[in-house]
Amino acid sequence: MKMNLLDELSSLVASGWRLIAFESFEEDRALRLLERVAGHHDRELIRWSVAAGLGESGEGAGSLERGLEAISAMEQPALFVLLDAHLDAQSPGCARRLRDMLPALAERKQCIVLVGPVVEIPLELSREVGRAALPLPRADELDSLFRRALNLQKASADAEILDACVRGALGLTAAEALRVLRRAVSLAGGLNSDTAHRVVGEKRRALRRTPALSFQDAERGLDEVGGLGELKRWLRDRRKAFGDEARNFRLPPPRGLLLLGVQGCGKSLSAKAVAREWQFPLLRLDLAAVFSGDGASPEAAIREAVAVAESIAPAVLWIDEIEKGFSSSESDPHGARVLGSFLTWMAEKEAPVFVVATANDVTNLPPELLRRGRFDELFFVDLPSAAERLEILRIHIARRGRDPNQFDLENLAAASERLSGAELEQVIGAGLYAAFAANRELEDNDIANAITETVPLYDTYEDRVKELRDWAQNRARSASVDAKMADLFD
């Protein structure tokens, strides 16, 4: 059984680790936890920062090197918590001093804990450091926090509303969640049916600080995705695989899938539809923002995004055009570490976060990403067949308030042989513009003319589409029921 974080930190101290890297965005919460760890081992907790120095004496302020010098002069058993010390730990002088201090730390029953959002350790010390990370607060922690803030008893009549507020605040730090709750209560005029809705809205605003991750609205379900019958069946078979019944059946939770295929054929739409179908929150991970260099380091950005996703699980994590993010990372010094960290998380994650990644160009995908065990399945999404084109046309006509049965969909589907799903949507839009300009209702000819005037993306990238099909033939599963699509090259 996986130990809790308090036990994990205690075991690191008890087993003789003299340096611990403790990663967290929540400094106060981390300090409270370390206070408990120090108490378990009858050690004093002494805090250091470059501004305030060491403990109450204030010695060692101004630089990490001075702080380490002050620590060296102290002999009592203690946990020394160094805040943001990793910013200076990379310097040769500080790294050397830390190495020299290790034997004395062991003799005195002392331990140095480096606390920060991302703690990067010099290579020389990497084998000497134990690691731990503080996860975002769980539902039970937020429930207790919210009850104290609102002075509510356990058997409160507002328990159902409070539970909705807790679920709405998952993904935030404890301090952020508390601020969001207080603001929502203030705006709603108390704890009522409107409060939970406001908590979700406030959370979305709070999470804008994480540019790599954003909440998405999944407005369409799988029924509004044309074609892709085999993919839909696969997803619906796994709809109940996240509940207690599946766990009792010893069924492993689905990890995710990779959708590879032609542009405009419904990969991104399917990714969003999964969240709607399963009633899961939908998060979009923007790899371009991860590697943009703005704000946090790429490692910190990906780690925070994963932590948020896990904290609100079960959830769907959507990564659009994953090949662009990770192929560009090869020239980035952080790229290999970020990719490795992401792949390790994919293989080892226990939280029910279902990852849906899409890709248009398999040649740019890192081979490690395609290995079995990362994703449950790799689906190839091709241009729609005649039956699928008919279904797509029907969906888009109905969405625009028209009766699909009033149109000759079979002939229209046959005439649009090389068009993708996105192009068929544009065809309906173009037909509506033509009908509106003529001051009449939409007709078959409007759609047929729009089909004739549309230059398919396929015609521009025919060779690339063929290469993609050839690669996927024996490496990926067809997302459509009919895998033997007519050969468009004849």
C-alpha positions in Angstrom: 0.0 0.0 0.0 1.3 3.5 -0.9 2.3 5.4 2.3 1.0 8.9 2.9 3.3 11.9 2.6 3.8 12.3 6.3 5.0 8.7 6.6 7.1 9.1 3.4 8.9 12.1 4.8 9.4 10.5 8.2 10.9 7.4 6.6 13.4 9.5 4.7 14.5 11.2 7.9 14.5 7.9 9.9 16.6 6.1 7.2 19.4 8.7 7.4 18.8 11.0 4.4 20.7 14.2 5.1 19.3 16.1 2.2 15.7 16.1 1.1 14.2 18.0 -1.8 10.6 18.8 -1.0 8.7 20.3 -3.9 5.6 22.3 -3.3 3.9 25.6 -4.3 2.3 25.7 -0.9 5.1 26.9 1.5 2.9 27.2 4.6 1.3 23.8 4.1 4.7 22.3 3.5 6.1 23.9 6.7 3.2 22.6 8.8 3.8 19.1 7.5 7.5 19.3 8.2 6.8 20.5 11.7 4.9 17.2 12.4 7.8 15.3 10.9 10.3 17.0 13.1 8.1 16.3 16.2 7.9 12.6 15.3 11.7 12.4 15.5 12.2 14.7 18.5 14.0 17.3 16.4 13.7 21.0 16.3 12.4 22.6 13.1 14.6 25.6 12.1 13.6 27.7 9.1 16.0 29.6 6.9 15.4 32.1 4.1 17.8 34.4 2.4 15.9 37.4 3.7 15.2 36.4 7.3 18.2 34.2 8.0 18.2 31.2 10.3 15.4 30.8 13.0 14.9 33.5 15.5 18.6 34.6 15.5 18.5 35.7 11.9 22.1 34.5 11.3 23.1 33.5 7.8 20.9 36.0 6.0 21.9 37.4 2.7 23.1 34.3 0.9 22.8 30.5 1.0 26.5 30.2 1.7 26.1 32.3 4.8 23.1 30.2 5.8 25.1 26.9 5.4 27.9 28.4 7.5 25.4 29.3 10.3 23.9 25.7 10.1 27.4 24.2 10.5 27.8 26.0 13.8 24.7 24.4 15.3 25.0 21.0 16.9 21.5 20.1 18.2 19.3 17.5 16.3 17.2 19.5 13.9 15.4 19.7 10.6 16.7 22.7 8.8 14.1 23.9 6.2 15.8 26.1 3.5 13.2 28.1 1.5 14.0 28.7 -2.2 17.6 27.6 -1.5 17.7 25.7 -4.8 18.0 29.1 -6.6 21.6 29.3 -5.2 22.4 25.7 -4.7 23.7 25.4 -8.2 26.7 27.6 -7.5 30.0 25.6 -7.1 30.7 27.0 -3.7 27.3 26.1 -2.2 27.3 22.6 -3.7 30.8 21.9 -2.3 29.9 23.2 1.1 26.8 21.0 1.2 28.9 17.9 0.3 31.4 18.8 3.0 28.6 19.1 5.6 27.0 15.6 5.0 29.1 13.6 7.5 28.5 16.2 10.3 24.8 16.3 9.5 24.6 12.5 10.0 26.6 12.6 13.3 24.4 15.4 14.8 21.1 13.8 13.6 20.4 16.8 11.4 18.7 17.0 8.0 18.5 19.8 5.5 15.2 20.0 3.6 15.1 22.2 0.5 11.6 23.5 -0.1 10.5 25.2 -3.4 8.1 24.7 -6.4 10.8 22.9 -8.3 14.1 21.9 -6.6 16.9 21.4 -9.0 19.9 19.7 -7.4 23.5 20.0 -8.7 24.6 16.8 -10.4 27.3 16.2 -7.7 24.6 16.0 -5.0 21.9 14.1 -7.0 22.7 10.7 -5.4 22.6 12.2 -1.9 19.1 13.7 -2.1 15.8 12.1 -1.1 12.8 13.5 -2.9 9.2 14.1 -2.0 6.4 16.3 -3.4 3.4 17.8 -1.8 0.2 17.0 -3.8 -2.7 19.4 -4.1 -5.2 19.0 -1.3 -7.7 16.1 -1.5 -11.4 16.4 -1.1 -11.4 15.4 2.5 -8.7 18.0 3.3 -10.7 20.7 1.5 -13.9 19.6 3.3 -12.3 20.0 6.7 -10.7 23.4 5.6 -14.1 24.7 4.3 -16.0 23.6 7.4 -13.5 25.4 9.7 -13.7 28.5 7.5 -17.5 28.6 7.5 -17.9 27.3 11.1 -20.0 24.3 9.9 -20.7 21.1 11.9 -20.2 17.7 10.4 -24.0 17.0 10.3 -24.8 20.4 8.7 -27.9 20.8 6.6 -25.6 22.4 4.0 -23.5 19.3 3.6 -24.7 18.7 0.0 -23.9 22.2 -1.1 -20.5 22.1 0.7 -19.7 18.8 -1.1 -20.3 20.5 -4.4 -18.1 23.4 -3.4 -15.3 21.0 -2.5 -15.5 19.1 -5.8 -15.6 22.5 -7.6 -12.4 23.6 -5.8 -10.3 20.5 -6.5 -7.2 21.5 -8.4 -6.4 24.5 -6.3 -3.9 24.9 -3.5 -5.4 25.1 0.0 -4.9 28.9 0.2 -6.4 29.4 -3.3 -9.4 27.2 -2.5 -10.1 29.1 0.7 -9.9 32.5 -1.2 -12.2 31.1 -3.9 -14.7 29.8 -1.4 -14.9 33.1 0.5 -15.3 35.1 -2.6 -18.0 32.7 -3.9 -19.9 32.8 -0.6 -19.7 36.6 -0.6 -20.9 36.9 -4.2 -23.7 34.4 -3.7 -24.8 35.9 -0.4 -24.1 32.9 1.7 -23.8 29.1 1.2 -26.6 28.3 -1.2 -27.2 26.6 -4.6 -25.4 29.4 -6.4 -22.2 29.1 -4.4 -20.8 25.9 -6.0 -21.4 27.4 -9.4 -19.4 30.5 -8.4 -16.7 28.3 -6.9 -16.1 26.6 -10.3 -16.1 30.0 -12.1 -13.6 31.4 -9.6 -11.4 28.3 -9.9 -11.2 28.8 -13.7 -10.0 32.3 -13.1 -7.5 31.2 -10.5 -6.1 28.5 -12.7 -5.1 31.0 -15.4 -1.9 31.2 -13.5 -1.1 27.8 -15.1 -0.8 28.8 -18.8 -0.1 25.3 -19.8 -3.4 24.0 -18.5 -6.9 25.2 -19.2 -10.5 24.0 -18.6 -12.5 23.3 -21.7 -16.2 23.1 -22.1 -17.2 19.8 -23.7 -20.4 20.7 -25.5 -20.8 17.7 -27.8 -21.0 14.0 -26.9 -20.0 11.1 -29.0 -23.5 11.0 -30.7 -22.6 14.3 -32.3 -19.4 13.0 -33.8 -20.0 11.5 -37.3 -18.5 8.1 -38.1 -15.6 6.6 -36.1 -17.8 3.7 -35.0 -15.0 1.5 -33.7 -13.5 4.3 -31.6 -17.0 5.1 -30.1 -17.5 1.4 -29.2 -14.1 1.2 -27.6 -14.8 4.3 -25.5 -18.3 3.2 -24.5 -17.0 -0.2 -23.3 -14.7 1.7 -20.9 -17.3 4.2 -19.7 -17.9 2.4 -16.4 -14.3 1.3 -15.9 -13.5 4.1 -13.3 -16.1 3.1 -10.6 -16.0 0.9 -7.5 -17.6 -2.0 -9.4 -14.7 -2.0 -11.9 -12.1 -1.9 -9.1 -13.8 -4.8 -7.3 -13.7 -6.7 -10.7 -9.9 -6.1 -10.6 -10.2 -4.0 -13.8 -7.3 -1.6 -14.3 -8.6 2.0 -15.1 -8.1 3.1 -18.7 -4.9 5.1 -19.2 -5.6 6.9 -22.4 -5.5 6.7 -26.2 -3.5 8.3 -29.0 -5.6 9.5 -32.1 -3.4 9.7 -35.2 -4.7 10.7 -38.6 -5.7 13.1 -41.3 -6.3 16.7 -40.3 -10.0 17.8 -39.9 -11.3 14.2 -39.4 -12.6 14.5 -35.8 -9.6 13.7 -33.6 -9.9 16.8 -31.4 -13.7 16.7 -31.5 -13.6 13.1 -30.3 -11.2 14.0 -27.5 -13.6 16.6 -26.2 -16.6 14.3 -26.7 -15.1 11.7 -24.3 -15.3 14.1 -21.4 -19.0 14.9 -22.2 -19.8 11.2 -22.6 -18.2 10.2 -19.3 -19.2 13.4 -17.5 -15.6 14.1 -16.6 -14.0 17.6 -16.4 -11.9 18.3 -19.5 -8.5 19.8 -19.2 -6.3 20.8 -22.2 -2.5 20.6 -21.8 -0.8 23.2 -24.1 2.7 21.9 -24.8 3.7 25.1 -26.6 3.0 26.9 -23.3 5.1 24.3 -21.4 8.1 25.1 -23.5 7.5 28.8 -24.1 10.0 29.8 -21.3 7.4 32.2 -19.8 7.2 32.0 -16.0 7.9 28.5 -14.6 10.4 26.1 -16.1 9.1 23.4 -18.4 9.6 20.8 -15.7 7.6 22.9 -13.2 4.9 23.6 -15.8 4.3 19.9 -16.7 4.5 18.9 -13.0 1.9 21.4 -12.0 -0.4 20.5 -14.8 -0.2 16.9 -13.9 -0.8 17.7 -10.2 -3.9 19.7 -11.1 -5.3 16.9 -13.3 -4.7 14.3 -10.6 -6.3 16.4 -8.0 -9.6 16.7 -9.8 -9.6 13.2 -11.2 -11.5 11.4 -12.7 -10.8 13.8 -15.5 -9.9 13.8 -19.2 -6.5 15.4 -20.1 -6.5 16.4 -23.8 -3.2 17.1 -25.6 -3.7 18.4 -29.1 -1.0 17.8 -31.8 1.3 16.2 -29.3 4.0 15.7 -31.9 4.6 19.4 -32.2 5.2 19.8 -28.5 7.6 17.0 -28.0 9.3 17.1 -31.3 10.3 20.7 -30.7 11.5 19.7 -27.2 14.5 17.8 -28.7 16.4 21.1 -29.3 15.5 22.3 -25.8 17.9 21.4 -23.0 14.9 20.6 -20.7 13.1 18.6 -23.5 14.4 15.2 -22.7 13.7 15.6 -19.0 10.2 16.9 -19.6 9.4 14.0 -22.0 10.9 11.5 -19.6 8.9 12.9 -16.7 5.7 12.9 -18.7 6.2 9.3 -19.9 7.0 8.1 -16.4 3.8 9.7 -15.2 1.9 8.1 -18.0 3.2 4.6 -17.1 2.9 4.9 -13.3 -0.1 7.2 -12.7 -2.6 5.8 -10.3 -5.1 8.7 -10.4 -7.9 8.1 -13.0 -6.7 10.7 -15.5 -7.6 9.6 -19.0 -5.2 11.1 -21.5 -6.4 11.7 -25.1 -3.6 12.8 -27.4 -3.9 13.7 -31.0 -1.3 13.8 -33.7 -1.2 14.6 -37.5 2.4 13.6 -38.3 3.7 10.3 -36.9 7.2 11.0 -38.2 7.7 13.6 -35.6 6.5 11.5 -32.7 9.2 10.3 -30.2 9.3 6.5 -30.5 9.1 6.2 -26.7 5.6 7.7 -26.9 4.3 4.9 -29.1 5.5 2.1 -26.9 2.8 -0.2 -25.5 2.0 0.8 -21.9 1.9 4.5 -22.5 -1.5 4.5 -24.2 -4.1 1.8 -24.1 -4.7 2.0 -27.8 -3.5 3.8 -30.9 -6.3 4.7 -33.3 -6.0 5.8 -36.9 -8.6 8.4 -38.1 -8.9 8.4 -41.8 -11.0 10.4 -44.2 -14.7 9.5 -43.7 -16.3 6.8 -45.8 -19.5 7.5 -47.8 -21.7 6.3 -44.8 -19.7 8.4 -42.4 -20.0 11.5 -44.7 -23.8 11.0 -44.8 -23.8 10.9 -41.0 -21.6 14.0 -40.7 -23.8 15.9 -43.1 -26.9 14.9 -41.2 -25.4 16.1 -37.9 -24.4 19.5 -39.2 -27.7 20.1 -41.0 -29.6 19.2 -37.9 -27.4 21.4 -35.7 -28.4 24.4 -37.9 -32.0 23.8 -37.3 -32.9 22.0 -40.5 -34.5 18.6 -41.1 -31.9 16.3 -42.6 -34.6 14.2 -44.1 -35.5 17.0 -46.5 -32.1 16.7 -48.3 -30.7 14.2 -50.7 -27.9 13.2 -48.3 -26.9 10.0 -50.2 -26.0 11.9 -53.4 -24.3 14.7 -51.4 -22.2 12.2 -49.5 -21.2 10.5 -52.7 -20.2 13.8 -54.3 -18.0 14.8 -51.3 -15.7 11.8 -51.5 -12.4 13.5 -50.6 -13.7 15.9 -48.0 -12.8 15.6 -44.3 -15.4 16.1 -41.5 -14.2 19.7 -40.9 -14.6 20.5 -44.7 -18.1 19.0 -44.7 -19.0 21.3 -41.8 -17.7 24.3 -43.8 -19.7 23.1 -46.8 -23.0 23.3 -44.9 -21.9 26.8 -43.7 -21.2 27.9 -47.3 -24.5 26.6 -48.5 -26.3 28.5 -45.8 -24.5 31.7 -46.8 -25.6 31.2 -50.4 -29.2 30.5 -49.4 -29.3 33.5 -47.1 -27.9 35.8 -49.8 -30.6 34.6 -52.2 -33.3 35.2 -49.5 -34.5 31.7 -49.5 -34.2 28.4 -47.5 -31.2 26.0 -47.9 -31.5 23.6 -50.8 -29.5 20.6 -52.1 -28.0 22.7 -54.8 -26.5 25.1 -52.3 -24.7 22.2 -50.6 -23.7 20.6 -53.9 -22.2 23.8 -55.2 -20.3 24.3 -52.0 -18.9 20.8 -52.4 -17.8 21.5 -55.9 -16.1 24.7 -54.9 -14.2 23.2 -52.0 -10.6 22.1 -52.7 -10.0 19.2 -50.3 -6.9 19.3 -48.1 -6.4 15.7 -49.4 -5.6 17.0 -52.9 -2.8 19.3 -51.4 -1.3 16.6 -49.2 -2.0 13.4 -51.1 1.5 12.0 -50.7 1.5 12.7 -46.9 -1.9 11.1 -46.4 -0.8 8.0 -48.3 2.4 7.8 -46.2 0.3 8.1 -43.0 -2.1 5.4 -44.2 0.8 3.1 -45.0 2.4 3.6 -41.6 -0.9 3.0 -39.8 -1.9 -0.1 -41.7 -0.1 -2.5 -39.4 0.6 -0.3 -36.4 -2.7 1.3 -35.5 -6.3 0.4 -35.1 -8.9 1.9 -37.4 -11.2 4.3 -35.7 -14.0 3.5 -38.3 -16.1 0.3 -38.4 -15.2 -0.2 -42.0 -11.4 -0.4 -42.1 -11.4 -1.3 -45.8 -12.1 2.1 -47.2 -12.2 2.6 -51.0 -8.9 3.3 -52.5 -8.9 7.0 -53.4 -5.8 6.7 -55.6 -7.4 4.8 -58.4 
